Amino acid sequence: MCGIFGYVGTRDAAPLLIGGLKALEYRGYDSAGLYVVGAGCIKAVGQVKNLEAKVGDTMKGHVGLAHTRWATHGVPSEINSHPHSDCTGKVWLAHNGIIENYSELKDELIAKGHQFKSATDTEVAAHLIEENLKTMPVFADALLAMLKMVRGTYGFVIASDQDPEKLYIARKGSPIVLGIGEGENFVASDPSAIVPYTKKVIYLNDGEWAEITSSSYKLFDLDGHEIAREPQVIAWDVEQTQKGGYDHYMLKEIMEGDNVIKNTLAGRLDEEALSIKLPELADVEDRLKDIKRIIITSCGTALYAGWVGEYLIEEYAKVPVECEYASEFRYRSPIVEPGTMIMTITQSGETADTLAALREAKRQGAMIVSIVNTVGSTIARESDAVIYNQIGPEIGVASTKAFMSQVTLLTAFAIKLAELKGVVTAEANKDIVREILALPEKIKTILEAREDIKAVAQKYASYDDFLFMGRKYTFPIAFEGALKLKEISYVHAEGYGAGEMKHGPIAMIDEKFPTVALCLNDSVYEKMISNVQEIKARSGRVLALATVGDETMKKMADEVIYVPAIMEMLEPVLCVVPLQLFAYYIGTGRGYDVDKPRNLAKSVTVE
Ligand code: AGP
């Protein structure tokens, strides 16, 4: 997705703008550009370093804005890169989102004599401000009028020769964060670009805009009313957004696994009483006691975490749960009866389909409880209750630590809900809480064996097709393991329920089509043994995940990766770790940049 960065202060803006764009590169983009008030605009296709090469030492000025573009309207090209300006070259802006009525606005503006340079929707906004300035001499009025004329979503950062010491920002559906510095202020579409300079931030809500100078900021709503809002302090430090000595963010984030569980449960697990508390649910506890059904709706990896949640909550809290792809839920005509709780799960808190599904469910009167990693994100702010992951930024495009944290929180939620509904006593909960306390150490043993997993991955590095199969609590993990492999190594990998083998997939199996089989010592172990035998009988190679000490699997499978024994309900968060590492080593073995896989973005904020 696109990245926005802006600066207003006393330092040279250009190098700071380049630095800001580099911090946002992981979001995925195809071109970049920047504008410095009084020094002009430069653009470049490809990586930010191509733009940096054009800066030179001529671009002097201390107010500017910059953008990395992910094409939605108009092909990737310099002319279509942001920032865009009006006819006079006095108004410059960068934009995230989609202006849905840009075509009719553009026709009207052309009829009034405006000359357009690009094929983008964004450029319309600059010309609208220019047109408005003809009758509204105050820049802020002309800007506000534009915000009311466009339909769709936007995150804007805007500069003008008329107000050379100011930046203007506005948001509707696309995140914009203001960073409050000392004698300087920053703007970004993602706080990780601001953290190196300041941790004091203000998140704009939809329908808000602001004017910023080096020493002040004023926040307004679309009626022009000023809004008072104190800055939040981000707990993340720069270190957390660096790679911590590993080759890739993805490996760093996998290797954080044991701490991810601890951080996720910090303040939520009483080791003495062996109990779980979720203070974020305090305001909705009464409503939770009465819920009759839960719908979990999310995208990608977050939905696979939801699948684990479905099994956990039904088995443990005895509440009916169904999972839905948000991209389907929002377009079909779902029935959300009274007494239904919607849960969205999202790392970024900005995924367009998940947000739309949330809003549809809210429109039907449902209570929204969300599991979110990004503090202050849109989905967080539109939920009735938010359970934050507390795991710091996830930079790698492939979601790893966020998934582990999401599954951990779903386990905590199932336990809490079971207690609230009187299905399980606090005393009975102690067994599962005791097992949860042992999780970090068990994860650590897997992480410490990563070189063994790397060796196994190298044996499978040349295959172009994989089947991942699991049952019950490892069913979602089969899909998540397949997704990890396909998204960072571009290899065809399918997740499947092992019980489905006979209904088609086994036809694909031969010596060129290996299977990753999740065969832990659990209630479906014997069934999995049969599936592995079926695969072997058809010359299929099998990499098995098995419980430490399982000698049967050692004889039956071609390779085995062992995981520590664990209670069945907690298998998912353990089994996913070797599969994340497996995918990582195959992807890096193929020479790909696993942090920024082709065609993917970290946060899918467009549909
Ligand atoms: C996961 O590896 C993918 N990058 C993707 O499926 C991701 O989980 C999905 O886009 C949802 O993102 P979110 O958690 O930020 O909503």
Boltz pocket constraint, residues with backbone or C-beta under 6 A from the ligand:
constraints:
  - pocket:
      binder: B
      contacts: [[A, 299], [A, 300], [A, 301], [A, 302], [A, 345], [A, 346], [A, 347], [A, 348], [A, 349], [A, 350], [A, 351], [A, 354], [A, 397], [A, 398], [A, 399], [A, 400], [A, 487], [A, 601], [A, 602], [A, 603], [A, 604]]
      max_distance: 6.0
